[in-house]
Amino acid sequence: MSRERLALHIDFTRCDGRGLCTELLPELLVRDDWGYPLGRGGRDVPVPSGLAGAAQDAVSLCPVQALRLRSAGRD
């Protein structure tokens, strides 16, 4: 049975560098020198199934709605 893969998309035009997402998802995100998130793997960061809940929390808690979960296909 295949599962849908997810990717965390960072909208840099909305982000104001508060850094909450990097605290919630240190496995996927790091901060740059100004506090903005950088994805480990680019702008659309693949989300392992074990981190899907934490990724959804980061999306829900982002104060400027700069994060979004996207479908990245199926396994």
Buried (B, 14 or more C-beta within 10 A) or exposed (E): EEEEBBBBBBEEEEBEBBBBBBEBBEBBBEBEEEEBBBBEEEEBBBBEEEBBEBBBBBBEEBEEEBBBBEEBEEE
